[in-house]
Amino acid sequence: MANIFNPMEYAGVQEVDFVGEPLSDISGSEKFYDVVAQTRSHLRDSHRHEFVRSVIDPKVREALKTEVVRYLTSRPNLQIAGIPLKQLIDAVQQEILYFGPIQKALDDPDVTNIDINSPKDVYIEKNGEEEYCPDMAFKDDIHLETMINKMLVADGKTLTANEPHIDSLFEKYRICAVLGTARGGIATEGTCVSIRKFSDETITPGDLVKMGSISEEMNHFFAHVIPCCNAIVAGATNSGKTTTLMSLPLYFHEDTRIITIEDSPEMMLRRKNAFQNYRNIVALQTKAHDNKDKTYDIARLTKVSLRMRPFKILIGEVRDSQACRQAQAAMNTGHGTYMTIHSSSAKNAAVRIVQLAGDGYNDETIAAQLADTVDLILFQQKIKKSRVITSVIELVGYEQARRPICRQLFRFVQTGVNPEGFVEGYHERVDGISEELALKLEINLVPREIIETFAGNDAP
């Protein structure tokens, strides 16, 4: 939520005169933290109920901003020479009611990730590029932990020596916090945090074309093939796998029954503007519990989803054997299944699913089943500031379970990097689809002339 300065809030207020040049880094002023402490004490003493609620209620937070304005403008002794009154008020509001140094990154729609490696080392990912932000530094570990615990408390959690690692959600943010060893935690160099921001917008297939992630020819291909097949989106961490996975249902008919399964509600398709007309969506989320029988992991949720009459199943990430086996079961029973997996290449993804779904004894049988059910593997990479699907393969079969037999349908040819840091290149068709996949498309009533185009090497 942006903190927008309202001139009417400051009507009739006379600012103090500056002594020297204005301070560019207000967090460097020790008196600033004294002002924060006194203002926080005032809110706690005079507006206790609202102050407590403000942690989880954005509307109450917004209302208390006015009280901060009133309190500071009525106490000239709290104003700091060298800091304009507006700057001081905004900084105090952010420190007490919001999230201090990183608030401007949380407000910036172009920032997708915030990584706090130590109180003084903060990086953001903005427009696909990593930026070091010393102006977002925290005072110390305690300051950092106070800010992060404000986010965690909404989920009933606190970063402590007994729970030194927490994955949580707060509003539109996914938080991974790790406590430093000096505070009884497990992070050697001090408390560190990674924050992933979610957007109300979804990257559509058309957007992927504009960004160069796929070509128009690939978009045409996916529009006909994706609704008829099972697909895996593979790649490294932060390569954009989930973003691509979320775009795939836009190839489906609006009335398609879709069930999403994930550890944390990152997809949230029903909340995305692009899915306004997709009403037949159910979202399931994992639930941890000390009692194993009451734990709902990806595998168990996939099993639950099969009883909910799904037509398409989207699995946020498959990372263990049970989840992979259950995903395979979903595909074996005829449910269209789409998932992400970590891998170093498209072929490596085909090997990994056998390793995950196999048991070391029946791997060849499992590989044969996977070859029958998994149709496409989309491999995605982050290259400089771009995220590109660099390879699309059709999984045809396996040799002795460990050697996937694939047809490479599309590949990305890199030609350079432009001055803005985005990769330059083009996608080219490499091979046509197999007879088996062509038959699957024909059963799903894809026009024969379209299928023949995909089976050959000529562009549509």
MARFI-732488 format. One record per residue: residue in three letters; x, y, z of N, C-alpha, C, O in turn. Coordinates in steps of 0.2 Angstrom, whole numbers, plus 5000, padded with zeros to 4 digits. Layout:
// residues N
ALAXYZXYZXYZXYZ...
//
This chain:
// residues 460
MET500449945000500050005000500450065000500950075004ALA500450114995500850164995500650225000500050225002ASN501150255003501050305007501050375004501650405003ILE500550395001500450454997500350515002499950525006PHE500850565001500750625005500150675003500050684997ASN499750685008499150725007499250795010499350805016PRO499350845005499550915008499050945013499150975017MET498350915012497850945017498050925024497750955029GLU498350865025498550845032499050885035499050885041TYR499350925031499850975034499651045034500151085035ALA499051055033498851125032498951165038498751145044GLY499251225038499351265044499951245048500051275053VAL500351195045500951175049501551215046501651215040GLN501951245051502551275049503151235050503251215056GLU503551215045504051175046504651215049504751275049VAL505051175053505651205056506151215051506151195045ASP506551265052507151285048507651235048507751205053PHE507951225042508551175041509151205044509251265045VAL509551165047510251175049510651135044510751075045GLY511051175040511451145035510951115029510451125028GLU511251065026510951025020510450975023510550945028PRO509850965019509350915022509750845022510150835017LEU509550805026509850735027509550695022508950685021SER509950655017509650615012509450545015509050515013ASP509850525020509750465023509450475030509850475035ILE508750475031508550485038508650435043508650445049SER508750375040508850315045509550325048509750285053GLY509950365046510650375049510650425055511150435058SER510050455056509950495062509750455068509250425068GLU510150465073509950425079509350455082508950425085LYS509250525082508650555084508050525081507450525084PHE508050505075507450485071507250425075506550415076TYR507650375077507350315081507050335088506650305090ASP507350395091507050415097506350445095505850435099VAL506250475090505550505088505150445087504550445089VAL505350395083504950335082504750305088504150285089ALA505150295093505050265100504450305103504050275106GLN504550365103504050405107503350405103502850405107THR503350405097502750405093502450335094501850335095ARG502850285094502550215095502250215102501750185103SER502550235107502350235114501650275114501150255118HIS501550335111500950365110500350325107499850325110LEU500550295102500050255099499850195103499250175104ARG500350165106500150105111499750125117499350085119ASP499950185119499550205125498850235124498350225128SER498850275119498150315117497750275112497150295112HIS498050235108497650205103497750125103497850095097ARG497750095109498050025109497649975105497949935101HIS497049985105496649935101496749945093496849895090GLU496750005091496850015084497549995082497749975077PHE498050015087498749995085498849925084499249905080VAL498549885089498649815088498349785081498649745078ARG497749815080497349795074497749815067497649775062SER498149865068498449895062498949845059499149845053VAL499149795063499649745060499349705055499749685050ILE498749695055498449645050497849675046497549645042ASP497649745048497149775045497349835041497549885044PRO497449835035497649895031497249955032497550015032LYS496649955033496150015034496350045040496350105041VAL496450005046496650035052497350065051497450125054ARG497750035048498450065047498350135044498750185046GLU497950135039497850205035497650255040497850315039ALA497150235044496850285048497350315053497350365055LEU497750265056498250285061498750335058499150375062LYS498850335051499350385048499150455050499550495051THR498450475050498250535052498450555059498650615061GLU498450505064498650515071499350535071499550575075VAL499750495067500450515067500650585065501050615068VAL500250605060500350675057500150725063500550775064ARG499550715066499350755072499850755077500050815080TYR500150705079500550695085501250735084501450775088LEU501550725078502150755076502150825075502550865077THR501550845072501450925070501350965076501451025076SER501150925082500950965088501550965093501450995098ARG502050935091502650925095503250955092503650905089PRO503451015091504051045088504651015091505151005087ASN504650995097505250965100505450895097506050875097LEU505050865093505150805090505450815083505650765080GLN505350875080505550885073506350895073506650915078ILE506650865068507350855068507650905063507450915057ALA508050945065508450995061508750965055509150915056GLY508650985049508950955043508550905040508650885034ILE507950895043507450845040506750875039506450905044PRO506550885033505850915032505350885035505350825036LEU504850915038504350885042503950835038503850775041LYS503850845031503450795027503850725027503650675028GLN504550735026504950675026504950645032504950575033LEU505050675038505050645044504350605046504350555048ILE503850635044503150605045503050545041502850495044ASP503250545035503250485030503650435033503450375033ALA504250455035504750395038504450365044504550305045VAL504250405048503950375055503350335053503250285056GLN502850355049502350315047502550245044502250195046GLN503050245040503250185037503650145042503550085042GLU503950175047504350135052503850105056503950045058ILE503350135059502850105064502250075061502150015063LEU501950095056501350065053501550025047501049975045TYR502050025044502249985038502849955039502949925045PHE503349945034503949905035504549945034505049915030GLY504550005036505250035037505650045030505350065025PRO506250025030506650045024506450005018506550035012ILE506149955018505949915012505249935010505049905005GLN504949985013504249995011504150015004503750005000LYS504650065002504650084995504750034990504450034984ALA505049974991505149924987504549884987504349854981LEU504149874992503549844993503049874989502549844986ASP503049944988502549984985502749984977502250004973ASP503349974975503549984968503249924964503549864965PRO502849934959502549874956503049844951503049784949ASP503649874950504149844946504649804949505049764946VAL504649804956505049754960504649694961504049694964THR505049634960504649574961504949534967504649494969ASN505549544969505949514974506349554978506649604976ILE506349544985506749584990507149534994506849484997ASP507849534993508249494997508649535002509049575000ILE508549515008508949545014509449495016509249455020ASN510049505014510549465016510849475023511149435026SER510849535025511049555032510649625033510349655028PRO510649655039510349715040510549775035510149815033LYS511149765033511449825029511549805022511649845017ASP511349745020511449715013510749695010510549645011VAL510449745006509749735004509749734996510049784993TYR509549684993509549684985508749674983508349644987ILE508649704978507949694975508049674968508549684964GLU507549634965507549624958506949664955506349664957LYS507249714950506749764947506849754940507349764937ASN506249744937506249734929506749684927507049694922GLY506849634931507249574929507949584931508349534929GLU508149634934508849654936508949664943508549694947GLU509549634946509749634953509949704954510449734950GLU509749734960510049804962510149804969509749774973TYR510749824971510949834978510749904980510749954977CYS510349894986510049954989510249974996509949955001PRO510850014996511050025003510550075007510550085013ASP510150115003509650155006509050115009508750155013MET509050055008508550015012508849975018508549925020ALA509449995020509749955026509349965032509050015033PHE509349915036509049915043509649935048510249935047LYS509449965054509849985059510349925061510949935062ASP509949875063510349815066509849755065509349755062ASP510149695068509749635067509049645071508549615068ILE509049675077508449685080507949725076507349705076HIS508149775073507749815069507449775063506849775062LEU507849735060507649695054507149645057506549635054GLU507249605063506849555065506149585067505649555066THR506149645070505549685072505049695066504449675066MET505349715060504949725054504749665051504149655049ILE505149605051504949545048504349515052503949485050ASN504449515059503949485063503249525063502749495064LYS503249585061502649615059502249585054501649585054MET502649555049502349525043502149455046501649425044LEU502549425050502449355052501849345057501549295057VAL501749395061501249395066500549385063500149355067ALA500449405057499749395054499649325053499049305052ASP500149285052500049215051500149175058500249115058GLY500249215064500249185070500949155071501049105075LYS501449185068502149155069502649215071502549275070THR503149195074503749235076504349205075504449145077LEU504849235072505549215071505949205078506049255081THR506049145080506349135087506849075086506949045081ALA507249065091507749015091507448945091507748895088ASN506848945093506448875093506148865086506048805084GLU506048925082505848915075506248965071505949015069PRO506848945069507348995066507148995058507549045055HIS506748955056506548965048505848965048505548915050ILE505549015044504849015043504649035036504949085033ASP504248995033503949015027503249045028502849005032SER503049095026502449125027502149175022502549185017LEU501549185023501249235018500949295022500749285027PHE501049355019500749415021500449455016500849475011GLU499849465016499549505010499749485004499549425002LYS500149515000500249494993501049474993501349474987TYR501249454998502049434999502149365001501749345006ARG502549334999502849265001503449275005503949305002ILE503549255011504149275015504449215017504149165020CYS505149205016505549155019506049195023506549225021ALA506049185030506449215035506849165039506649115041VAL507549185040507949135043508349175048508649225047LEU508349155054508649185060509349175060509649125059GLY509749235062510449225063510749185068510349185073THR511349155068511549115073511749155080511649125085ALA511849215079511949255085511349265089511349275095ARG510749255086510149255089509849185091509249185092GLY510249135090510049065091509749035085509448985085GLY509849065079509649035073510148995069510548965072ILE510048995062510448955058510748985052511148955048ALA510649055052511049095046511649125049511649165054THR512249105046512849115049513049185050513349215055GLU512849225045513049295044512549345047512549405046GLY512049315050511449365053510849345049510749315044THR510249375052509649365050509549385043509749435041CYS509249345039509149355032508449335030508049295033VAL508149375024507449365022507449375015507749415012SER506949325012506849335005506049345004505649305007ILE505849395001505149415000505049414992505349444988ARG504549374991504249374984503549404984503149394987LYS503549454979502949494978502449464973502649434968PHE501849454975501349434970500949494967500949544970SER500749484961500349534957499649514956499549454955ASP499249564955498549544953498549534945498049504943GLU499049544942499049534935499349464933499849444937THR499149434928499449374925499749384919499549424914ILE500349354918500749364911500349314907500349254908THR500049344902499649304897500049274891500649304891PRO499849234887500249204882500449264877500949264874GLY499949314876500149364872500749404875501149434871ASP500749414881501249454885501949414884502449444883LEU501849344884502549304883502849314876503449314876VAL502349324871502649334865502949404864503449414862LYS502649454867502849524867503549524871504049564869MET503649494876504249494880504849444877505349444879GLY504649414872505149364868505249304872505649264870SER504749284877504849214880504649164876504949104876ILE504149174871503949124866503849164860503849224860SER503849134854503649164848502949154846502549124849GLU502749194841502049184838501849114836501349094837GLU502349084833502249014831502148964837501748924836MET502548974842502448934848501848954851501448904854ASN501549014851500949034854500348994850499948964853HIS500448994844499948954840499948884841499448854842PHE500548854842500648784843500348774850499948724851PHE500448804855500248794862499448804862499148764866ALA499148854859498448864859498048794857497548784860HIS498348754852498048694850498248634854497848594855VAL498848634856499148574859499048574867498948524870ILE499148624870499148624878498548604881498548564885PRO497948624878497348594881497248524880496848494883CYS497648484876497548414874498048374877498048314877CYS498548404881499148364883499248374890499048414894ASN499748334893500048344899500748384898501148364894ALA500948434902501548464901501848484908501548484913ILE502548484907502948504913503348564911503648574905VAL503348614915503748674915504348664919504348664925ALA504948664916505548654920506048714920506048754915GLY506448714924506948764925507248774931507048744936ALA507748824932508048834938507648884943507148904940THR507848894949507448944953507449004950507949034948ASN506949044950506849114948506849114940507049174938SER506749064937506749064930506149084927506049094921GLY505549084931504949104928504449054927503949054924LYS504648994930504248934929503448944931503048924927THR503348964937502648974940502349024935501749014934THR502649074933502349124929502049094923501549114920THR502449054920502249024913501748974915501248964911LEU501748934920501248884922500548924923500048894920MET500548984926499949014927499649044920499049054920SER500049044915499749074909499449014905499049034900LEU499648954906499348894902498648894902498348874897PRO498248904908497548894908497148944904496648934902LEU497548994902497249044897497149014890496849044886TYR497448954889497348924883496748874883496448854878PHE496448864889495848824890495148864889495248924889HIS494648834888493948864888493848894895494048864900GLU493448944895493348984901492948934906492948944912ASP492548884904492148844909492548784911492248744914THR493148774909493548714911493648714918493748764922ARG493548654921493548644929494348634930494648584928ILE494648684934495348684935495448684943495148714947ILE495848634945496048634952496848644953497248614949THR497048694957497748714958497948684964497548694969ILE498548664965498848634971499548664972499948664967GLU499648694977500348724979500448724986500048724990ASP501148734988501348744995501048814998500848815003SER501148864994500848934996500448964990500648944984PRO499948994991499449024986499749074982499649134982GLU500249054977500549104973500149114967500149164964MET499849054964499449064958498849104959498749154955MET498449084963497849124965497449154959497349214958LEU497349104954497049124948496349164948496249204944ARG495949144953495349174954495349254955494949294954ARG495949274958496049344960496349384954496449444954LYS496649344949496949374943496449404938495949374937ASN496649464936496149504931496049464925495549464922ALA496549424923496549384916496049334917495849304912PHE495849304923495449254924494749274927494449234930GLN494549334926493949354928493349314926492849304929ASN493349284920492849244917492949174918492549134916TYR493449154922493549084923493349074930493649084935ARG492749044931492349034937492448964940492248954946ASN492648914936492648844938493348824941493648774938ILE493548864945494248854948494248844956493848874959VAL494648794958494648774965495448774967495848744963ALA495648814972496348814974496448774981496048784985LEU496848734981497048694987497748714989498248724985GLN497848714995498548734998498748685003498348655007THR499448665003499648615008499548645015499548705017LYS499548595020499448615027499948565031499848505031ALA500348595035500848555039500548545046500048585048HIS500748485049500448475056500948425059501248385056ASP500948425066501448385069501248305068501648265068ASN500548295068500248235067500248215059499948255055LYS500648165057500748155050500048145047499948155041ASP499648105050498948095047498548155046498048155042LYS498748215049498348275048498748325043498548375042THR499348295041499748335036499448335029499248275027TYR499348385025499148385018499748415014499748475013ASP500148365011500648385007500448385000499848374998ILE500848404995500648404988500348334986499848334982ALA500648284988500448214986499748204988499248184984ARG499648224994498948204997498448254994497848234993LEU498648314993498148364990497948334983497348344980THR498448314979498348284972497848224973497348224968LYS497948184978497448134978496748154980496248134978VAL496748214984496048244986495748274980495148264979SER496148304976495848334970495548284965495048304961LEU495748224965495548174960494748154962494448134958ARG494548174968493848164970493448224969492848224971MET493748274966493348334965493148354958493048404956ARG493148294954492948304947493348354943493148394940PRO494048344943494448394940494448384932494448324930PHE494548434928494748414921495448434920495748404916LYS495648484923496348504923496648514930496348544934ILE497248494931497548504937498248534936498648514932LEU498348594940498948624940499348614947499048634952ILE499948594947500348584953500948634953501348634948GLY500948674958501348724958502148704958502548734954GLU502248654961502948624961502948554963502748534969VAL503348514960503448444962504148434963504548444959ARG504248414970504948414972505148354976505748344978ASP504648304977504748244981504448184977504048194973SER504648124980504348064976503648054977503348044972GLN503348064983502648054984502248104979501748084976ALA502448164979502048214974502148194967501648194963CYS502748174965502848154958502348094956502048084951ARG502348044961501947984960501247994959500847964955GLN501048044964500348054964500148094957499548094954ALA500548144955500448174949500448124943500048134938GLN500848074943500848024938500247984938499947974933ALA499947974944499347944945498747984942498247954938ALA498748044943498248094940498248094932497748084929MET498848084929498948084922498748014920498448014914ASN498847964923498647894921497947884921497647844917THR497547924925496847914925496547964921495847974921GLY496848004916496648044911496448114913496148144909HIS496748134918496648204920497248244917497848234918GLY497048304914497548344911497948374917497748414921THR498648364917499048384923499648424920499948414915TYR499748484924500248534922500648544928500348564934MET501348544928501648554934502348584933502648584927THR502748614938503348634937503848594941503648554946ILE504448594939504948544942505648584941505748614936HIS506148574946506748604945507248554941507248494942SER507548584936508048544932508548594928508448654928SER509048564925509548604922509448604914509748634911SER508948564912508848554905508148524904507948494909ALA507948524898507248484896507348414897506948374900LYS507948384895508048314895508148294903507948244905ASN508548334906508648324913507948324917507948284922ALA507448364915506848354918506548294917506148264922ALA506548264911506348194909506648144914506348094916VAL507348154915507648104920507448114927507348064930ARG507348174929507148184936506448154938506348134943ILE505948164933505348134935505348064936504948034940VAL505748024932505847954933506147944940505947894944GLN506747984942507047974948506547984954506547954959LEU506148034953505648054958505048004959504847984964ALA504847984953504247934953504447864954504047824956GLY505047844952505247784953505447754960505547794964ASP505547694961505747664967506447624967506647594972GLY506747624961507347584960507247514958507747484956TYR506647494958506447424956506047424950506147374946ASN505547464949505147464944505147524939504747554936ASP505847554939505947614935505747614928505447654925GLU505847554925505747544918504947544916504747574912THR504647514921503847514920503647584921503147614917ILE503847624926503647694928503847734922503447784920ALA504447724919504647764913504247754907504047804904ALA504047694906503547684901502847714902502647744897GLN502647714908502047754910502147824909501647864906LEU502647854911502747924910502847944903502547994900ALA503147904899503247914892502547924888502447954883ASP502047874891501347874888500947934890500447954887THR501147964896500748024899500948094898500648134897VAL501648094899501948164899502048174891502448144888ASP501748234889501848254882502448304880502848284877LEU502348354884502848414882503248434889502948434894ILE503848454888504248484893504448554890504848554885LEU504248604894504448674892505048694897504948694903PHE505648704894506248724898506348794898506348824892GLN506348824904506348904904507048924908507248894912GLN507348974905507949004908507849074909507549114906LYS508249104914508349174915509049194912509549164915ILE509049234907509649254903509649324904509249364901LYS510149354908510249424909509549444912509349414917LYS509249494909508549514912507949484909507449504911SER508049434904507549404901507349334904507849304906ARG506749314903506549244905506249214899505749244896VAL506649164896506449134889506349064890506749024893ILE505849034886505748964885506248944880506148964874THR506848914882507348904877507348834873507648824869SER506848794876506748724873506048704874505848704880VAL505748674869505148634870505248564867505448564861ILE505148514871505248444868504648404869504248414874GLU504548354865504048304866504448244869504848214866LEU504148214874504448154877504148094874503548084874VAL504548064870504348004866504347934870503947894869GLY504947924873505047864877505647864881505947924882TYR505847804883506547804887506847744885506547694883GLU507547744885507947684885508247664892508547704895GLN507947604894508147584901508047634906508447644911ALA507547674906507247714911507647784912507347834914ARG508347774910508747834912508947874906509147934907ARG508747854900508947894894508247914890507947874887PRO508047974891507447994888507548004880508048024878ILE507047984877507047994869506548054868505948044870CYS506848104865506448164864506448194857506948174853ARG505948224855505948264849505948344851505548364855GLN506448374849506448444851506048484845506248484839LEU505548514848505048544843505248624842505248644836PHE505448654847505748724847506348734851506448704856ARG506748784849507348804852507448874851507248904846PHE507748904856507948974856508648984854509148954857VAL508749024849509449044847509649114849509349164847GLN510149114853510349184856510849214851511249184849THR510649284850511149314845511449374849511949404846GLY511349394855511649444858511249464864510749434866VAL511449524867511149554873511149634871511649664869ASN510549664872510449734870510749774875510849754881PRO510749844874511049884879510649894886510949904891GLU510049874885509649874892509749814896509449804901GLY510049764893510249704897509749644895509749594899PHE509349654890508849594888509149554882509549584878VAL509049494883509349444878509049454871508449474871GLU509449454866509149454859509249384856509749354857GLY508749364851508749304848508049284845507649334844TYR508049224843507349204840507249134841507749094843HIS506649114841506449044842506349014835506149044830GLU506548944834506548914828506248844829506348814834ARG505848824824505548754824506148704822506548724818VAL506148654826506648604825506348544822506648514817ASP505848514825505548454822504848454823504548494826GLY504448404820503748404820503548354826503948314829ILE502948354828502648314833502648234831502648224825SER502648194835502548124834501848104831501448134832GLU501848044829501148014827500748004833500148014832GLU501047984838500647974844500348034847499748044849LEU500748094847500448154849499948184844499448214846ALA500048174837499548194832498948154833498348184832LEU498948094835498348054836497948084842497348084842LYS498348104847497948134853497648194851497048204854LEU497948234847497648294845497048284841496548314841GLU497048234837496448214832495948194837495348204835ILE496048154842495548134846495148184850494548184851ASN495548244851495348304854495048354849494948414851LEU494948334843494548364838494948424835494648474833VAL495648424836496048474833495948464825496048414823PRO495848524821495748514814496348474811496948494813ARG496248434806496748394803497248434800497848424800GLU497048494797497548534793498048564798498648574796ILE497848584804498248604809498748554812499348574813ILE498548494813498948444815499448424810500048414812GLU499348424804499848414798500348474798500948454797THR500148534800500648584800501148574806501748584805PHE500848544812501348534817501748474816502348474819ALA501548424812501948364811502448374806502948344806GLY502448434802502948444797503448504800503348524806ASN503848524796504348574798504148644795504548694797ASP503648654792503448714789503048764795502648734798ALA503248824795502948864800502248874798502048874792PRO501748884802501048894801500948964797500348974796
//
